[in-house]
Amino acid sequence: MRPCPRRGAPRLKPENIIVERTRSGTDFVKVVDFGLARLMAGGRQSTALTGPGVVCGTPDYMSPEHGRGDEVDARTDLYSVGVVLFELLTTSSRSKRARR
């Protein structure tokens, strides 16, 4: 996994992971973001989506500091990777367990 630039980097969650079969028959994993990555502001593209204390994202995959609106760094991505891997290994999701 190569690091993404912080500006406009996709947040890791299952909806942002696409597995594609290559011509050679191997799997190729892509991390994409179809959500809040870009907004149109007055006909111009804007990347200023958040500010201090503003939280955007999917709560089930957010680190605690991200959910509090604190400043985030690469560790918040590692937290999201951990949640996704947990769900893959256990076939269980945090949101399903919370609804019980």
C-alpha positions as CSV (number, residue, x, y, z in Angstrom):
1,M,0.0,0.0,0.0
2,R,1.5,3.3,-1.1
3,P,0.7,6.4,1.0
4,C,-1.8,8.8,-0.5
5,P,-1.2,12.6,-0.4
6,R,-3.2,14.0,2.5
7,R,-5.2,16.4,0.4
8,G,-8.2,14.6,-1.1
9,A,-6.9,11.2,0.1
10,P,-9.7,8.6,0.2
11,R,-10.9,7.3,3.6
12,L,-10.5,3.5,3.8
13,K,-13.8,1.6,4.1
14,P,-15.2,-1.3,2.1
15,E,-17.1,0.9,-0.3
16,N,-13.8,2.5,-1.3
17,I,-12.0,-0.8,-2.1
18,I,-12.3,-2.2,-5.6
19,V,-10.7,-5.5,-6.6
20,E,-10.2,-5.9,-10.4
21,R,-8.9,-8.9,-12.3
22,T,-5.9,-8.1,-14.6
23,R,-5.3,-9.6,-18.0
24,S,-2.8,-12.0,-16.5
25,G,-5.5,-13.3,-14.1
26,T,-4.2,-11.7,-10.9
27,D,-6.2,-9.5,-8.6
28,F,-5.4,-5.7,-8.5
29,V,-6.7,-3.8,-5.5
30,K,-7.7,-0.1,-6.0
31,V,-8.6,2.4,-3.2
32,V,-11.0,5.0,-4.6
33,D,-13.3,7.7,-3.2
34,F,-16.6,8.6,-4.7
35,G,-17.8,10.5,-1.7
36,L,-16.6,13.8,-0.3
37,A,-13.3,14.0,-2.2
38,R,-14.5,16.8,-4.5
39,L,-17.2,19.4,-4.4
40,M,-18.1,22.0,-7.0
41,A,-18.2,25.5,-5.6
42,G,-19.5,28.1,-8.0
43,G,-18.4,26.1,-11.1
44,R,-14.9,25.7,-9.7
45,Q,-13.5,22.6,-8.0
46,S,-13.0,23.0,-4.3
47,T,-11.0,20.8,-1.9
48,A,-11.8,22.8,1.2
49,L,-14.3,20.4,2.7
50,T,-13.4,20.5,6.3
51,G,-12.0,22.8,8.9
52,P,-11.0,22.6,12.6
53,G,-13.8,20.7,14.5
54,V,-15.6,19.6,11.3
55,V,-16.0,15.9,10.9
56,C,-16.8,14.2,7.6
57,G,-16.8,10.5,7.0
58,T,-18.3,7.1,7.9
59,P,-18.3,6.7,11.7
60,D,-17.7,2.9,11.7
61,Y,-14.3,3.4,10.1
62,M,-13.2,6.6,11.8
63,S,-10.5,6.6,14.5
64,P,-11.6,8.1,17.8
65,E,-9.5,11.3,17.2
66,H,-11.1,11.7,13.7
67,G,-14.6,11.3,15.3
68,R,-13.8,14.0,17.9
69,G,-12.7,16.4,15.2
70,D,-9.1,16.4,16.3
71,E,-6.2,16.7,13.8
72,V,-5.6,13.4,12.0
73,D,-2.5,11.9,10.4
74,A,-1.5,8.6,8.8
75,R,-2.4,6.8,12.1
76,T,-6.1,7.4,11.4
77,D,-5.7,5.5,8.1
78,L,-4.0,2.7,9.9
79,Y,-7.0,2.5,12.3
80,S,-9.3,2.3,9.3
81,V,-7.2,-0.5,7.8
82,G,-7.5,-2.4,11.0
83,V,-11.2,-2.1,11.1
84,V,-11.5,-3.3,7.5
85,L,-9.1,-6.2,8.1
86,F,-11.1,-7.2,11.3
87,E,-14.3,-7.3,9.2
88,L,-12.6,-9.4,6.5
89,L,-11.2,-11.9,8.9
90,T,-14.3,-12.2,11.1
91,T,-17.1,-11.5,8.6
92,S,-18.5,-9.2,11.2
93,S,-19.0,-5.4,11.0
94,R,-19.0,-2.9,13.9
95,S,-22.3,-1.5,12.8
96,K,-24.0,-4.9,12.8
97,R,-22.7,-5.7,16.3
98,A,-23.8,-2.2,17.6
99,R,-27.4,-2.9,16.4
100,R,-27.7,-6.1,18.5
